[in-house]
Amino acid sequence: MSDPTNDERARELGVEFGSLAHQLDQHEYPATCEELVESYGRAVLQFQNGEQTLEEVLSLVPEEQFYSATEARTAIFSNVPEDAIGRKGYSDRTPPALGEQSEEADESF
């Protein structure tokens, strides 16, 4: 049976890491961006609206050094394309997010 912790880490904030999640967790830190790209650069990160390799995502921060897997993930989340997040400004809470129009009438309690 699979470890649910690893399953949760394989998909975070709309980014599907797949086996890269475990590889980043097991990597020895500190590590440079170059080291991660050399080791895992061909790994594909999948998003709701596309995909990119780790190399493509981290190419925006080539001089970065990471002291943990959490820092590496943060860099990935910060550098994925805007369309990776799905509907920009979306919120499932009331009132509608900035720039969205509500289709429901305003309620008063």
DSSP file (Angstrom, degrees, kcal/mol; ACC not computed):
  #  RESIDUE AA STRUCTURE BP1 BP2  ACC     N-H-->O    O-->H-N    N-H-->O    O-->H-N    TCO  KAPPA ALPHA  PHI   PSI    X-CA   Y-CA   Z-CA
    1    1 A M              0   0    0      0, 0.0     2,-0.1     0, 0.0     0, 0.0   0.000 360.0 360.0 360.0 143.0    0.0    0.0    0.0
    2    2 A S        -     0   0    0      1,-0.1     3,-0.0     2,-0.0     0, 0.0  -0.406 360.0-107.0 -78.7 153.7    1.3    3.5   -0.8
    3    3 A D     >  -     0   0    0      1,-0.2     4,-1.8    -2,-0.1     3,-0.5  -0.693  21.6-147.8 -79.0 119.2    2.3    6.0    1.9
    4    4 A P  H  > S+     0   0    0      0, 0.0     4,-2.4     0, 0.0     5,-0.2   0.807  96.5  61.0 -61.8 -28.6   -0.4    8.7    1.9
    5    5 A T  H  > S+     0   0    0      1,-0.2     4,-1.8     2,-0.2     5,-0.1   0.928 106.0  45.9 -62.0 -44.2    2.2   11.3    2.9
    6    6 A N  H  > S+     0   0    0     -3,-0.5     4,-1.3     2,-0.2    -1,-0.2   0.880 110.6  53.6 -66.3 -37.5    4.0   10.7   -0.3
    7    7 A D  H  X S+     0   0    0     -4,-1.8     4,-0.6     1,-0.2     3,-0.2   0.908 109.4  48.6 -62.3 -41.7    0.8   10.8   -2.3
    8    8 A E  H >< S+     0   0    0     -4,-2.4     3,-0.7     1,-0.2    -1,-0.2   0.875 111.3  49.8 -65.4 -37.0    0.0   14.2   -0.8
    9    9 A R  H 3< S+     0   0    0     -4,-1.8    -1,-0.2     1,-0.2    -2,-0.2   0.715  97.7  69.0 -74.6 -20.9    3.4   15.5   -1.6
   10   10 A A  H 3< S+     0   0    0     -4,-1.3     7,-3.8    -3,-0.2     8,-1.1   0.752 109.2  34.7 -70.9 -22.4    3.2   14.3   -5.2
   11   11 A R  E << S+A   16   0A   0     -3,-0.7     2,-0.4    -4,-0.6    -1,-0.2  -0.956  73.9 160.3-135.7 116.0    0.5   17.0   -5.9
   12   12 A E  E >   -A   15   0A   0      3,-2.3     3,-2.8    -2,-0.4    -3,-0.1  -0.999  65.4 -11.7-137.6 136.4    0.7   20.4   -4.2
   13   13 A L  T 3  S-     0   0    0     -2,-0.4     3,-0.1     1,-0.3    -1,-0.1   0.811 128.9 -50.3  47.5  39.0   -0.9   23.7   -5.0
   14   14 A G  T 3  S+     0   0    0      1,-0.2     2,-0.5    33,-0.1    34,-0.4   0.509 113.2 117.2  82.1   4.1   -1.9   22.5   -8.5
   15   15 A V  E <   -A   12   0A   0     -3,-2.8    -3,-2.3    32,-0.1     2,-0.8  -0.931  54.6-150.1-109.1 122.4    1.5   21.1   -9.4
   16   16 A E  E     +AB  11  46A   0     30,-3.2    30,-2.0    -2,-0.5    -5,-0.3  -0.818  18.7 175.3 -91.4 110.8    1.8   17.4  -10.0
   17   17 A F    >   -     0   0    0     -7,-3.8     3,-1.6    -2,-0.8    -6,-0.2   0.765  12.2-175.9 -86.4 -28.6    5.3   16.4   -9.0
   18   18 A G  T >  S-     0   0    0     -8,-1.1     3,-1.4     1,-0.3     4,-0.5  -0.414  71.4 -12.6  61.9-139.6    5.0   12.6   -9.6
   19   19 A S  T 3> S+     0   0    0      1,-0.3     4,-1.9     2,-0.2     3,-0.3   0.678 126.2  77.6 -68.1 -16.8    8.2   10.8   -8.5
   20   20 A L  H <> S+     0   0    0     -3,-1.6     4,-2.9     1,-0.2     5,-0.3   0.823  83.4  66.1 -61.8 -30.0   10.1   14.1   -8.3
   21   21 A A  H <> S+     0   0    0     -3,-1.4     4,-1.9     1,-0.2    -1,-0.2   0.946 106.2  40.2 -56.1 -50.2    8.4   14.7   -5.0
   22   22 A H  H  > S+     0   0    0     -4,-0.5     4,-2.0    -3,-0.3    -1,-0.2   0.894 113.7  54.5 -66.6 -40.5   10.2   11.8   -3.4
   23   23 A Q  H  X S+     0   0    0     -4,-1.9     4,-1.1     1,-0.2    -2,-0.2   0.908 109.2  47.4 -62.2 -42.2   13.4   12.6   -5.2
   24   24 A L  H  < S+     0   0    0     -4,-2.9     3,-0.3     1,-0.2    -1,-0.2   0.899 111.5  51.5 -65.2 -39.6   13.5   16.2   -3.9
   25   25 A D  H  < S+     0   0    0     -4,-1.9    -1,-0.2    -5,-0.3    -2,-0.2   0.850 114.4  43.2 -64.8 -33.9   12.7   15.0   -0.4
   26   26 A Q  H  < S+     0   0    0     -4,-2.0    -1,-0.2    -5,-0.1    -2,-0.2   0.587  89.5 110.2 -89.2 -11.3   15.6   12.5   -0.5
   27   27 A H  S  < S-     0   0    0     -4,-1.1     2,-0.5    -3,-0.3    42,-0.1  -0.284  75.4-111.3 -65.8 149.8   18.1   14.8   -2.1
   28   28 A E        -     0   0    0      2,-0.1    -1,-0.1    40,-0.1    40,-0.1  -0.729  46.7-116.3 -85.8 126.3   21.1   16.0    0.0
   29   29 A Y  S    S+     0   0    0     -2,-0.5     2,-0.2    38,-0.2    38,-0.2  -0.820  85.7  56.7-114.0 153.3   20.9   19.7    0.8
   30   30 A P  S    S+     0   0    0      0, 0.0     2,-0.3     0, 0.0    37,-0.2   0.447  76.7 164.2 -70.8 154.2   22.2   22.4    0.5
   31   31 A A  E     -D   66   0B   0     35,-2.6    35,-3.5    -2,-0.2     2,-0.1  -0.995  32.6-126.7-143.1 144.7   22.0   22.1   -3.2
   32   32 A T  E  >  -D   65   0B   0     -2,-0.3     4,-2.0    33,-0.2    33,-0.2  -0.475  28.5-113.0 -85.2 163.0   22.3   24.5   -6.1
   33   33 A C  H  > S+     0   0    0     31,-2.3     4,-2.7     1,-0.2     5,-0.2   0.907 119.8  56.5 -58.3 -42.2   19.8   25.0   -8.8
   34   34 A E  H  > S+     0   0    0     28,-0.5     4,-2.5    30,-0.3    -1,-0.2   0.889 105.3  50.7 -59.1 -41.0   22.3   23.6  -11.2
   35   35 A E  H  > S+     0   0    0      2,-0.2     4,-2.2     1,-0.2    -1,-0.2   0.909 111.4  47.2 -65.0 -42.4   22.7   20.4   -9.1
   36   36 A L  H  X S+     0   0    0     -4,-2.0     4,-3.2     2,-0.2     5,-0.3   0.910 113.6  48.0 -66.3 -40.5   18.9   19.8   -9.0
   37   37 A V  H  X S+     0   0    0     -4,-2.7     4,-2.2     1,-0.2    -2,-0.2   0.904 111.1  51.2 -65.8 -40.5   18.6   20.5  -12.8
   38   38 A E  H  < S+     0   0    0     -4,-2.5    -1,-0.2    -5,-0.2    -2,-0.2   0.901 119.5  36.4 -62.4 -40.4   21.5   18.1  -13.5
   39   39 A S  H  < S+     0   0    0     -4,-2.2    -2,-0.2    -5,-0.2    -1,-0.2   0.881 140.4   7.6 -80.0 -40.0   19.9   15.4  -11.4
   40   40 A Y  H >< S+     0   0    0     -4,-3.2     3,-2.4    -5,-0.2    14,-0.4   0.231  82.7 123.1-131.5  12.9   16.2   15.9  -12.1
   41   41 A G  T 3< S+     0   0    0     -4,-2.2    14,-2.1     1,-0.3    15,-0.3   0.735  76.3  54.0 -55.7 -28.0   16.0   18.4  -14.9
   42   42 A R  T 3  S+     0   0    0     -5,-0.2    -1,-0.3    11,-0.2     2,-0.1   0.543  79.5 116.8 -85.7  -6.0   14.0   16.1  -17.3
   43   43 A A    <   -     0   0    0     -3,-2.4    11,-2.2     1,-0.1     2,-0.5  -0.398  65.3-130.0 -62.8 137.1   11.3   15.4  -14.7
   44   44 A V  E     - C   0  53A   0      9,-0.2     2,-0.5    10,-0.1     9,-0.2  -0.799  14.1-157.6 -98.3 127.1    8.0   16.7  -15.9
   45   45 A L  E     - C   0  52A   0      7,-3.5     7,-2.2    -2,-0.5     2,-0.4  -0.894  15.8-152.2 -98.2 127.2    5.8   18.9  -13.7
   46   46 A Q  E     -BC  16  51A   0    -30,-2.0   -30,-3.2    -2,-0.5     5,-0.3  -0.828  14.3-177.5-107.3 142.5    2.2   18.8  -14.7
   47   47 A F  E >   - C   0  50A   0      3,-3.4     3,-1.1    -2,-0.4   -32,-0.1  -0.730  45.2 -95.7-125.4 173.7   -0.3   21.5  -14.2
   48   48 A Q  T 3  S+     0   0    0     36,-1.0    36,-0.1   -34,-0.4    37,-0.1   0.877 124.6  30.7 -58.1 -38.0   -4.0   22.0  -14.9
   49   49 A N  T 3  S-     0   0    0     34,-0.3     2,-0.3    35,-0.1    -1,-0.3  -0.180 130.2 -39.7-119.8  40.4   -3.2   23.7  -18.2
   50   50 A G  E <   -C   47   0A   0     -3,-1.1    -3,-3.4    34,-0.1     2,-0.3  -0.947  58.3 -99.9 143.8-162.2    0.1   22.2  -19.3
   51   51 A E  E     -C   46   0A   0     -2,-0.3     2,-0.3    -5,-0.3    -5,-0.2  -0.984  19.1-172.4-158.6 158.2    3.4   20.9  -18.2
   52   52 A Q  E     -C   45   0A   0     -7,-2.2    -7,-3.5    -2,-0.3     2,-0.1  -0.975  29.8-108.6-148.9 156.9    7.1   21.9  -18.0
   53   53 A T  E  >  -C   44   0A   0     -2,-0.3     4,-2.0    -9,-0.2    -9,-0.2  -0.485  33.2-112.8 -80.3 160.5   10.3   20.2  -17.1
   54   54 A L  H  > S+     0   0    0    -11,-2.2     4,-2.8   -14,-0.4     5,-0.2   0.877 119.1  58.0 -58.7 -37.5   12.0   21.0  -13.9
   55   55 A E  H  > S+     0   0    0    -14,-2.1     4,-1.0   -12,-0.2    -1,-0.2   0.912 105.5  48.6 -60.5 -43.1   14.8   22.5  -15.9
   56   56 A E  H  4 S+     0   0    0    -15,-0.3     4,-0.3     2,-0.2    -1,-0.2   0.906 114.2  46.0 -64.0 -41.3   12.4   24.9  -17.6
   57   57 A V  H >< S+     0   0    0     -4,-2.0     3,-0.9     1,-0.2    -2,-0.2   0.927 116.7  42.7 -68.6 -45.2   10.9   26.0  -14.3
   58   58 A L  H >< S+     0   0    0     -4,-2.8     3,-1.7     1,-0.2    -1,-0.2   0.547  89.6  87.4 -82.4  -5.4   14.2   26.5  -12.5
   59   59 A S  T 3< S+     0   0    0     -4,-1.0    -1,-0.2     1,-0.3    -2,-0.1   0.718  81.4  64.5 -64.1 -17.8   15.9   28.2  -15.5
   60   60 A L  T <  S+     0   0    0     -3,-0.9    -1,-0.3    -4,-0.3    -2,-0.1   0.642 110.6  34.7 -78.6 -14.7   14.4   31.4  -14.1
   61   61 A V    X   +     0   0    0     -3,-1.7     3,-1.7     1,-0.1    -1,-0.2  -0.388  69.4 154.9-134.1  56.9   16.6   31.2  -10.9
   62   62 A P  T 3  S+     0   0    0      0, 0.0   -28,-0.5     0, 0.0   -29,-0.2   0.728  73.8  49.8 -63.4 -23.6   19.8   29.6  -12.1
   63   63 A E  T 3  S+     0   0    0    -30,-0.1    -2,-0.0    -3,-0.1    -3,-0.0   0.430  84.3 122.4 -94.0   0.8   21.9   31.0   -9.2
   64   64 A E    <   -     0   0    0     -3,-1.7   -31,-2.3    -6,-0.2     2,-0.4  -0.289  46.0-156.7 -68.2 145.4   19.6   29.9   -6.4
   65   65 A Q  E     -D   32   0B   0    -33,-0.2     2,-0.4   -32,-0.1   -33,-0.2  -0.982   7.4-152.0-121.0 138.1   20.8   27.7   -3.6
   66   66 A F  E     -D   31   0B   0    -35,-3.5   -35,-2.6    -2,-0.4     3,-0.1  -0.905  15.3-170.9-114.6 136.2   18.3   25.5   -1.6
   67   67 A Y  S    S+     0   0    0     -2,-0.4     2,-0.3   -37,-0.2   -38,-0.2   0.419  75.3  10.2-103.1  -1.6   18.8   24.4    2.0
   68   68 A S  S  > S-     0   0    0    -37,-0.1     4,-1.7     1,-0.1    -1,-0.1  -0.979  78.0-102.3-163.8 166.7   15.8   22.0    2.0
   69   69 A A  H  > S+     0   0    0     -2,-0.3     4,-2.6     1,-0.2     5,-0.2   0.840 120.2  60.5 -64.2 -32.7   13.3   20.3   -0.2
   70   70 A T  H  > S+     0   0    0      1,-0.2     4,-2.3     2,-0.2    -1,-0.2   0.909 104.2  48.3 -62.1 -42.0   10.8   22.9    1.0
   71   71 A E  H  > S+     0   0    0      2,-0.2     4,-2.0     1,-0.2    -1,-0.2   0.890 110.8  51.0 -65.2 -39.0   12.9   25.7   -0.4
   72   72 A A  H  X S+     0   0    0     -4,-1.7     4,-1.9     2,-0.2    -2,-0.2   0.922 111.0  48.4 -63.6 -43.7   13.2   23.9   -3.7
   73   73 A R  H  X S+     0   0    0     -4,-2.6     4,-3.1     1,-0.2     5,-0.2   0.907 108.4  54.3 -62.1 -42.5    9.4   23.4   -3.9
   74   74 A T  H  X S+     0   0    0     -4,-2.3     4,-2.1     1,-0.2    -1,-0.2   0.905 107.8  49.8 -59.3 -41.9    8.9   27.1   -3.1
   75   75 A A  H  X S+     0   0    0     -4,-2.0     4,-0.9     2,-0.2    -1,-0.2   0.888 111.3  49.6 -63.3 -38.8   11.1   28.1   -6.0
   76   76 A I  H >X S+     0   0    0     -4,-1.9     3,-0.9     1,-0.2     4,-0.9   0.951 111.7  47.1 -65.0 -49.3    9.1   25.7   -8.2
   77   77 A F  H 3< S+     0   0    0     -4,-3.1     3,-0.4     1,-0.2    -2,-0.2   0.856 112.2  52.0 -60.1 -34.6    5.8   27.2   -7.1
   78   78 A S  H 3< S+     0   0    0     -4,-2.1    -1,-0.2    -5,-0.2    -2,-0.2   0.685 115.1  40.5 -75.5 -18.1    7.1   30.7   -7.6
   79   79 A N  H << S+     0   0    0     -3,-0.9    -1,-0.2    -4,-0.9    -2,-0.2   0.369  81.4 111.1-118.3   4.1    8.3   30.0  -11.1
   80   80 A V  S  < S-     0   0    0     -4,-0.9     5,-0.1    -3,-0.4   -65,-0.0  -0.478  80.5 -91.3 -72.4 154.3    5.6   27.9  -12.8
   81   81 A P    >   -     0   0    0      0, 0.0     3,-1.9     0, 0.0     4,-0.3  -0.237  33.1-111.4 -65.5 156.2    3.7   29.8  -15.5
   82   82 A E  G >  S+     0   0    0      1,-0.3     3,-1.6     2,-0.2     4,-0.2   0.839 115.5  61.4 -56.5 -36.7    0.5   31.7  -14.6
   83   83 A D  G >  S+     0   0    0      1,-0.3     3,-1.0     2,-0.2   -34,-0.3   0.606  86.8  77.0 -71.2  -7.3   -1.7   29.3  -16.5
   84   84 A A  G <  S+     0   0    0     -3,-1.9   -36,-1.0     1,-0.2    -1,-0.3   0.760  87.6  58.9 -69.4 -23.7   -0.5   26.5  -14.2
   85   85 A I  G <  S-     0   0    0     -3,-1.6     2,-0.3    -4,-0.3    -1,-0.2   0.494 101.0-137.3 -86.6  -1.9   -2.8   27.8  -11.4
   86   86 A G  S <  S+     0   0    0     -3,-1.0     2,-0.5    -4,-0.2    -1,-0.3  -0.657  72.8  22.2  84.5-138.6   -6.0   27.5  -13.5
   87   87 A R  S >  S-     0   0    0     -2,-0.3     3,-1.6    -3,-0.1     2,-0.2  -0.530  85.7-128.6 -70.2 114.6   -8.5   30.3  -13.2
   88   88 A K  T 3  S+     0   0    0     -2,-0.5    -1,-0.1     1,-0.3    -2,-0.0  -0.428  88.7   9.6 -67.7 132.8   -6.6   33.4  -12.1
   89   89 A G  T 3  S+     0   0    0      1,-0.2    -1,-0.3    -2,-0.2     8,-0.2   0.535  90.9 157.6  78.4   6.4   -8.2   35.2   -9.2
   90   90 A Y    <   +     0   0    0     -3,-1.6     2,-0.3     6,-0.1    -1,-0.2  -0.378  12.7 170.5 -69.4 140.2  -10.6   32.3   -8.6
   91   91 A S        -     0   0    0      2,-0.1     6,-0.3    -2,-0.1     0, 0.0  -0.980  30.3-154.0-145.0 139.0  -12.2   31.9   -5.1
   92   92 A D  S    S+     0   0    0     -2,-0.3     2,-0.3     4,-0.1    -2,-0.0   0.257  73.5  90.9 -94.6  13.1  -15.0   29.6   -4.1
   93   93 A R  S    S-     0   0    0      2,-0.2     4,-0.1     0, 0.0    -2,-0.1  -0.711  83.6 -80.7-105.3 157.7  -15.9   31.9   -1.3
   94   94 A T  S    S+     0   0    0     -2,-0.3    -2,-0.1     2,-0.1     3,-0.0  -0.815 102.9  47.9 -95.1 139.6  -18.3   34.8   -1.2
   95   95 A P  S    S-     0   0    0      0, 0.0    -2,-0.2     0, 0.0     3,-0.1   0.580 100.9-104.1 -77.1 172.4  -17.9   37.6   -2.2
   96   96 A P        -     0   0    0      0, 0.0     3,-0.1     0, 0.0     6,-0.1  -0.232  40.7 -96.9 -62.9 153.6  -16.4   36.9   -5.6
   97   97 A A    >   -     0   0    0     -6,-0.3     3,-2.5     1,-0.2    -6,-0.1  -0.228  59.0 -70.1 -63.7 158.7  -12.6   37.4   -6.1
   98   98 A L  T 3  S+     0   0    0      1,-0.3    -1,-0.2    -3,-0.1     3,-0.1  -0.263 124.8  17.7 -51.4 130.9  -11.4   40.7   -7.5
   99   99 A G  T 3  S+     0   0    0      1,-0.3     2,-0.3    -3,-0.1    -1,-0.3   0.355 101.7 111.8  88.5  -7.0  -12.3   40.9  -11.1
  100  100 A E    <   -     0   0    0     -3,-2.5     2,-0.5   -11,-0.1    -1,-0.3  -0.760  59.3-138.5-101.4 148.6  -15.0   38.2  -11.0
  101  101 A Q        -     0   0    0     -2,-0.3     2,-0.3    -3,-0.1    -4,-0.1  -0.881  17.4-131.6-102.7 134.2  -18.7   38.8  -11.4
  102  102 A S        -     0   0    0     -2,-0.5     4,-0.1     1,-0.1    -8,-0.0  -0.678   9.4-161.1 -84.4 137.0  -21.1   36.9   -9.1
  103  103 A E  S    S+     0   0    0     -2,-0.3     2,-0.3     2,-0.1    -1,-0.1   0.547  71.1  80.0 -91.0  -9.2  -24.0   35.1  -10.8
  104  104 A E  S    S-     0   0    0      1,-0.1     2,-0.1     3,-0.0    -2,-0.1  -0.694  87.5-108.4 -99.2 151.3  -25.9   34.9   -7.5
  105  105 A A        -     0   0    0     -2,-0.3     2,-0.1     1,-0.1    -2,-0.1  -0.456  44.5 -95.4 -71.5 148.3  -27.9   37.7   -5.9
  106  106 A D        -     0   0    0     -2,-0.1     2,-0.3    -4,-0.1    -1,-0.1  -0.406  42.1-142.7 -63.2 138.5  -26.4   39.3   -2.8
  107  107 A E        -     0   0    0     -2,-0.1     2,-0.4    -3,-0.1    -1,-0.1  -0.809  10.7-160.3-106.4 148.0  -27.8   37.8    0.4
  108  108 A S              0   0    0     -2,-0.3    -2,-0.0     1,-0.1     0, 0.0  -0.991 360.0 360.0-125.0 134.4  -28.5   39.5    3.6
  109  109 A F              0   0    0     -2,-0.4    -1,-0.1     0, 0.0    -2,-0.0   0.425 360.0 360.0-105.2 360.0  -28.9   37.7    6.9
